[in-house]
Amino acid sequence: MWRKQRLCYLVRSVSVSVNNCLLDVVTGMKYLGVFLDPQLDFQAQVNYVVGKAKRAFSKITGLLQGRKGINLQLGIGHYKSLVRPHLEYAVPVWAAVGEKEYGRMEQVQYQCLRSIVGAKACSSSAAIEVICGVMPIAN
């Protein structure tokens, strides 16, 4: 246990300079749209992706006014083109997330599709995905 703490201490005290410029030590960074952190657990990435997907869907919700709004196929098309890309962006890079994080992304997809279809809260997510022709996030 002491050795692990000692290694963390040594890593934090390292300073790197390039051309006599001292580089900042950061705990995480965004690179090509993907948040990287020292543990590479990508929880920050999932938080970011879920937030972007929810914001994108909030722009579509004004079009969904029950039977007076856009039709089902147009709503699904909007979801597939405006929301789903946020959930899928660079997934091969950060696909090592846990089931909990995949569950959060699946929940966002389910909420969006349920709103588009007009289904009740107790509806099956698998049935809604089949109706909409949308694959689950975690295959």
Sequence and secondary structure as in RCSB ss.txt:
>XXXX:A:sequence
MWRKQRLCYLVRSVSVSVNNCLLDVVTGMKYLGVFLDPQLDFQAQVNYVVGKAKRAFSKITGLLQGRKGINLQLG
IGHYKSLVRPHLEYAVPVWAAVGEKEYGRMEQVQYQCLRSIVGAKACSSSAAIEVICGVMPIAN
>XXXX:A:secstr
 HHHHHHHHHHHT   EETTEE    S EEETTEEE TT   HHHHHHHHHHHHHHHHHHGGG  GGGS  HHHH
HHHIIIIIHHHHHTTHHHHTT  HHHHHHHHHHHHHHHHHHHT  TTS HHHHHHHHT   S  
